[in-house]
Amino acid sequence: MPGLIRRSVSMTPDMRDRLVLLASRQKRDISEADLIREAIRRYLDEQEDLSGSRRYFLKTFKDRIDQLESALSFHLNILVYLLAELHPQDNPERIAEAIIAARREGDTLLKQIQAVRDLK
C-alpha cells in the first residue's frame, strides 16, 4: 500500500494463535495486519486521551492553587487587621513594619511561585 510504513512485530506463539483465531472470526476482508493496525490505533488513541486528561488536571489544579492563594492572602489581611484591633496598645508602627516586610518578601515569594509554575 502506498504511503504506509512497514514494521516488523515479534509476538509469542500464544499471541499469534489468538490473532489467527480473531482473524478467522472476522469478515473475509479483515486481515491479521488490519487487526494489528486497529490494536495500535486504539492504544495510541488511549495514550492521547491520557495526555489530554493530564493537561486538563494540571490546568484545573493550577486554577485551584491560584484561588487558594488569593483566599489565603485575603484571610491573612483580615487576621492582621483583627490583631491590630485586638491590641490597640501595641505600637502601630510594628504592625506597619510587619506589613511592609510581608509585602517586600511577598514579591520574592510570588516570583518563586511563578518560577515553579513556569517549569511545567
Stockholm file with secondary structure:
# STOCKHOLM 1.0

chainA/1-120         MPGLIRRSVSMTPDMRDRLVLLASRQKRDISEADLIREAIRRYLDEQEDLSGSRRYFLKTFKDRIDQLESALSFHLNILVYLLAELHPQDNPERIAEAIIAARREGDTLLKQIQAVRDLK
#=GR chainA/1-120 SS CTTCCCCCCCCCHHHHHHHHHHHHTSCTTCCHHHHHHHHHHHHHHHHHHHHHHHHHHHHHHHHHHHHHHHHHHHHHHHHHHHHHHHCTTSCHHHHHHHHHHHHHHHHHHHHHHHHHHHHC
#=GC SS_cons         CTTCCCCCCCCCHHHHHHHHHHHHTSCTTCCHHHHHHHHHHHHHHHHHHHHHHHHHHHHHHHHHHHHHHHHHHHHHHHHHHHHHHHCTTSCHHHHHHHHHHHHHHHHHHHHHHHHHHHHC
//
